[in-house]
Amino acid sequence: MSHIPSPALLEPAVPEPEATRPAQPDAPAARAPTGQRILVVDGDAALAGSLTAQLRRHGHDPVGVRRGSAALQAYSDVELVLLDLDLPDLDGLEVCRAIREVSRVPIIIVTARRSELDCVLGLHAGADDYVTKPYGLRELMARIEAVMRRARWQPAAAREIHHGRLHIDVDSRTVTVDDEPVALTRKEFDLLHLLASQPDTVIPRKQLLQQVWGDFWSRRTIDTHVSSLRGKLGGSGWVVTVRGVGFKLGTG
């Protein structure tokens, strides 16, 4: 049975309309040297709009989305994620885990969930910090600075992946097998990159669908792309099916 939401429910992985990113006359005309491109993920449009305006005043470059599925499409283009846990489509902890499994992008959870258990679960899910609502703006800005300062000391994520005869160049989005180029579509590359980022891990089908396709998928989407990917790589052994769970990268 297909899972194709109506157009009214689709959430684009792009900045929210200008209504949620109000223009501020006193905002800086240009991004400050220390400013960061920040993804604000919050199901409350009013709160998200207020936060993005404040971030812009402090020299940052904020982008707002309301759905977790949109966050899974947008996180790779930002330097920091501010993530609410109460989202209309996915639980924020699930979004945090999915991002952390494939990316080092710093994540600060900003939520109304105030219990110690919620904080522990958030940090275990991969968040770098946990801030509860209501919060003081100066405290949030200080936490952003602290998290980014720690992130700058971390080694950069791998931009090239070697797996036996397979080579993936993440920056140029090129793939070779035995030094022969393999022409992949955008989604095929995203699927292969996600599997290759965790070569010893079985990635659940649901996670693959959410991170590669977001809201736009049907039951046959992943099977069609896996079949095509195997054919282009030259063998079914490159993508291994683990029945009832998902897929993992093989050795060709």
N, C-alpha and C positions, 0 to 999 in steps of 0.2 A: 504494500500500500504506500503510495507516495506521500512524502512529507514536504509539501510545497505550500508555505504560508501565503495568505492573501497579500496583495501589494501593500495594504494598509499596515501590515505587521512587519514588513521588511525593514531592517535597520541598515542603512548604508554605512560602510566603513570609511566615512569621510567626516569632516567637521559638521556639527549640527548647523541648521540654518541660522542666519544672522540674528534671528529672534532670541536664540540662546547664547549668542556671543555679542552682547550689546556693545555698541561703540562708546568709548569713554573719551570725552574731550581732553581730559588731563592725562591720558595714557601716553607713554613714550612713543615717539614716532617710529623708532627703530628698536630692535631687540638689543638689550644690554649685552655687553661682552660676556657676562657670567650667566646669561639667561639660558634656560633649557627648553626644549620642545617637550611639553608635558601632555600626556593623555589623561583627561579627566573622565572617569567612568562612573556615572551616577544616574540612577533612575529618576531622580527628582530634577526636572528641568530648571526650576527656579534656583535651587541650590547650586546646580552645576553652572548656571549662567553667572551667578554671583561669584563663585570661586574662580571661574575662568577670567572674569573681569579683574579680580584682585591679582591674579597671577600675571595678567598682562601689565597692570600698573607697576609690578615689581620687575618688569623687564623680561618675563618669560614669554614663551610662544605656546599657549594652550590650545588643545583641540578637545572638544567634548563629544562623547557618545553616551547613549542611555542604556544600551543592551550589551550583555556579555558577549554575544556572538559578534557584535561589531568590534568590541575590544580585541577579540582574538584575530581579527583581520587588520587592526590598526597598530598594534603594539610594536611591530618591527620598525616603524617609521618615527619612533619617539625615543627620548633619552630617559624618561621617567614615567611611571604609571601611578596615578592616584586612583585607587580602586575602592568603590563602595561594595559592601557585601550583599545588599538587598537590591537586586536587579530584577526587571520584569520577566526575563527569560531563563537565566541561569543563576545558580548561587555563586556569589563572588569567590568563595573558597575554591570552587571548581575551576573558575576562570584563572585564579591565581596559580593553581597547580598546573594547569595546561600551559600557561605562559612560561612558568619556571622550568618545565621539563625541556624546553627547547631554546630558552633565551636567558641571558644574564641581565636583561633590562631591570633596573631597580624598581621595586614595587612598594608603595606605601599604602596600606589599607586605611581608609578613612570611613568610619562607620558609626552607626548608633548602637551597635552591639557592644556592651560595656563590660561583660563578665570576664573574669580571668580565663575561663575555659575558651571563650571566643578568641581572646588574644592569643592564647597558646595554639589553638587550631590555625589561626591566621599565620603565625610565624612558622609553624610546621608545614603549612602549605607553600612556603617559599617567600613570604613577604619579608622585606628588609626592615620595616617598622610598622607600627600599629597606632593609629590616632583615633580617639573617640570623639563623636559629635555630642554637644557643641565643643568647638575647639577655638583657641586663640590663634588669630592669623599669624602673629609673630612667632608663636611656637611652631606652627606648621611650616613656615618659611625656614626656620632654623633646622627643623628636621629634614626638609628637602636638601638644604645645604650639607648637612651631616651625611646623609645617605649618598649624595653625589660625590662627596669627598672620599668616602670609602670606596665607591665604585671606581673612581679614577685610579685607585691603587691596585685594582684587580687586573689580572692579565686579560687581554682581549679575547673574545670568543673566537673559535677557529673560523677562519674565512675560507679554508680549503679542507676538504674531507677526502682521505684516502682509505679505501676499503678494498683490499685485494687489487683486482684489475680495474676497479671503479675509482674514478677521480671526479670530485665535484668542486667547482670554483664558485663560491657563494656570491662574490661580488659581481662577476660577469655572468652568473647564472648559466654556466656551461658545464656539460657532462661529457666525459670520455670513458670508454671501455677499451682496454688495451691500446690506449692512445688514439683511438678512433672516435671522432665526435659523434654524439648522439643527440639528435634534434628532438627536444621535448616541448610540449605546450607548457604554458604557465602553471596550470594546475598539476600536470605530471611532474614538473620540477619541484613544486611545493610539496607534493606527496613524497617524492624520493628524498628530498632534503630532510623532511620531518623524520622519516624512517632512519636515514643515515646519521642523524644527530644522536640517535639512541640505538646503536647497532645491535646491542645485546638485550634490548627490551621489546616485549610484545606490546604494541600500541593498540589500545582498544579501538574498534571500528567507530564508536561514537566520537571519540576524541579526534580521530582523523577527519571525520566529516565536519566537525565544528571548527577545527583549526584551518582546514584547507578550503572548505566550501561555505562555512558560515550558515546562513539561512537557506542558501540555494542548493538543495540537493534532493534527490529521490532515492529510493531503495537501491536502484541499480547503479547509481553514480559511482561509488567507490569500486565496485566490481568491474565496471567498464574501464575505468582509468587504470586499475591494477593490471588488467589483461593487456591493455595497450602498452603500459610501461614495461611489462615483461617482454613483450614482443620487440620493443625498440632496444632494450638492453641486451637481447639475444638469448634469453632463456627464462623459464619459469622459476628457476632457483633463486633469482635476485629478490623476489618478494615472496616470502613464505606465509601461507595462510595458517593461522592457529585457530582451528574451528571453535566457534562459540566465544572467541575472545577478540581477535583482531589480526594484525599483520606485523611482521618483523622483517628486517633486512636480511637477505641471505647472501650466499657467496657465488651465485651465478652457476 
